[in-house]
Amino acid sequence: MGVLKKLAKGEFSLAVTFWVFGWLINGLLLNSLLRLLLFSAHGPTKLTASVLLVIIVIKVFLAIMICMGIYSIIKNKGKTFWSVVALVLQILTVLVALFFSVKLVPSMLKVLIFL
């Protein structure tokens, strides 16, 4: 929890916040796990549906935390071109994550309930 608290407070640099947490962890790692589970050859099971729901919640939560961190960096260190670009991109990431959550969560809940 200490890392997430530092992230939300903007105690990491803009580069670490955007590239490591935003791109590498939330983007590459979690998206790879989502795709791996969504396109598995075994079809939907309760386990994959549960793991998908957990990953989606983590993605949305982490995207919001990154957004808060970038906003804190802007507030504390001043507005720069790259900080504004990072914030706009992160807000778009939050919106996309929420959109896909709305699309995927109901189908995953059906799998959990009816399997």
C-alpha positions in Angstrom: 0.0 0.0 0.0 3.0 2.3 0.5 3.7 2.4 -3.2 0.1 3.2 -4.1 0.0 5.9 -1.5 3.2 7.4 -3.0 1.8 7.1 -6.5 -1.4 8.9 -5.6 0.4 11.7 -3.8 2.7 12.3 -6.8 5.9 11.4 -4.9 7.3 9.6 -7.9 8.7 11.5 -10.9 6.4 12.1 -13.9 8.4 9.6 -15.9 8.1 6.8 -13.4 4.4 7.5 -12.8 3.5 7.6 -16.5 6.0 5.1 -18.1 6.4 2.5 -15.3 3.1 2.5 -13.7 0.9 3.7 -16.6 2.5 2.1 -19.6 4.5 -0.8 -18.4 2.4 -2.2 -15.5 -1.2 -1.0 -16.3 -0.7 -1.0 -20.1 1.6 -3.8 -21.1 1.4 -6.3 -18.2 -2.3 -6.1 -17.3 -3.4 -5.8 -20.9 -1.3 -8.9 -21.8 -2.9 -10.8 -19.0 -6.4 -9.7 -20.1 -5.8 -10.7 -23.7 -4.3 -14.0 -22.6 -7.4 -14.9 -20.5 -9.9 -13.5 -23.0 -8.6 -15.4 -25.9 -7.7 -18.6 -24.2 -8.7 -21.7 -26.1 -10.5 -23.3 -23.1 -13.5 -21.0 -23.2 -14.9 -19.2 -20.2 -14.7 -20.8 -16.8 -15.5 -19.5 -13.4 -11.8 -19.2 -12.6 -11.0 -17.2 -15.8 -14.1 -15.0 -15.2 -13.0 -14.3 -11.6 -9.5 -13.5 -12.6 -10.7 -11.3 -15.4 -12.9 -9.3 -13.0 -10.0 -8.9 -10.6 -7.7 -7.7 -13.3 -10.3 -5.2 -14.6 -10.8 -3.8 -11.1 -7.1 -3.5 -10.7 -6.7 -1.7 -14.1 -9.4 0.8 -13.3 -8.1 1.4 -9.8 -4.5 1.8 -10.9 -5.5 4.1 -13.8 -7.3 6.4 -11.4 -4.3 6.3 -8.9 -1.9 7.2 -11.8 -4.3 10.1 -12.8 -4.3 11.3 -9.2 -0.5 11.1 -9.1 0.0 13.0 -12.3 -2.4 15.7 -11.0 -0.5 15.9 -7.7 2.8 16.3 -9.6 1.3 19.1 -11.7 -0.1 20.8 -8.5 3.1 20.5 -6.5 5.8 21.0 -9.2 4.0 23.2 -11.7 2.4 22.7 -15.1 4.6 21.6 -18.0 3.8 20.5 -21.5 4.6 16.9 -20.8 2.8 16.7 -17.5 -0.4 18.0 -19.2 0.0 15.5 -22.1 0.5 12.7 -19.5 -2.6 13.8 -17.6 -4.7 13.9 -20.7 -3.5 10.5 -21.9 -4.1 9.1 -18.4 -7.7 10.5 -18.3 -8.3 8.8 -21.7 -6.9 5.6 -20.2 -9.3 5.8 -17.3 -12.2 6.4 -19.7 -11.2 3.5 -21.9 -10.8 1.2 -18.8 -14.3 2.2 -17.6 -15.8 1.7 -21.0 -14.4 -1.8 -21.3 -15.3 -2.6 -17.7 -18.9 -1.7 -18.5 -18.7 -4.0 -21.6 -16.9 -7.0 -20.0 -18.2 -7.1 -16.4 -21.8 -8.1 -17.2 -20.7 -11.0 -19.4 -18.2 -12.2 -16.8 -20.8 -12.1 -14.1 -23.1 -14.2 -16.3 -20.3 -16.8 -16.6 -19.8 -16.7 -12.8 -23.5 -17.1 -12.1 -24.5 -19.7 -14.7 -21.5 -22.0 -14.8 
